[in-house]
Amino acid sequence: MRKKFPSAALILALLLSAVAATLFVNLGRANPYSQAVYKGEIAPPSKPTITIPSPKNNSIYNTNGLSIILNVSIKKTNNQNYQEFISRVYYKSDWLQDDTYVYKYYNPDSNYIRPQITEFYYCLNLTEIPAGKHNVAFYAIEAGYYFPSLFEYYGFSTNDSSVISFTIDTTSPSVSVLSLENKTYDTSDVPLNFTVNESAQISYVLDGQENVTIAGNITLTGLPNGDHNVTVYATDEAGNVGGSETISFTIDKKPEPFPVVPVAAASVAAVAVAGAGLLVYFKKRKH
């Protein structure tokens, strides 16, 4: 009995199946680009999104350190032939010259695909920030590939950026009292005039009592005789507090003099009335 050998067409089909299976294994478990042929660049199906939940933009801080929360995400397509991932995330500040990378994707082993990510969260702690207004720009690069078949692929890349602005102010306001001096006043009402070198919230403390907020120059009224002291404070938008020199002064208000003239006039009037009464009395006795 003669043995039947497979036909040439069947052998070719088996060989093609084996090649396809090998390509599939390589694409799924090793370097996906070792078997397919690169065909060029195409338009990306999406772009990365950068959000900065904290801090609030255009804020002012009284410290040289700042923490910035960064979120980067990619909206993947429903087409399984696309492979999108975050390739780079970096930032550049106006006080540093070089770009600083906080994430890089690389694949050093050609036999293993390093996991690719589509979400990236990072807390950036900046230190030694100089005083003044600053900008920090964040950049995210999305890369990927499109595989229309196992034998060819296309590349694409896109990016997005976001900028956060803030001000570092570590200098306290300067406050000077103009009207009060370390001396004795003969009045219970004294002016409290002052100057501040920047926009700030103003308050004063008199004789160690509660802090009183004011809008500007005022007059301290009804001060009792004795020793007093007052300090003016200014709090700027960053929270820095500056205080004036504490001014010590004395109130020595003399009492009002006794009203002599009115009393004397009243006495003369009383004598006149009494004299008139006596004159009428003696006239009646005479008759």
Secondary structure, DSSP 8 states (H G I E B T S, - for coil): -------HHHHHHHHHHHHHHHHHHHHHHS-TTSSSEEEEE---S---EEEEEES-TTEEESSS-EEEEEEEE----S-TTEEEEEEEEEEEETT-SS-EEEEE-----TTS-----SEEEEEEEE-S--SEEEEEEEEEEEEEEEEEETTEEEEEEEEEEEEEEEEE------EEE-S--SSEESSS-EEE-EEESS--EEEEEETT---EEESS-EEE-S--SEEEEEEEEEE-TT--EEE---EEEEE--------HHHHHHHHHHHHHHHHHHHHHHHHHHH-
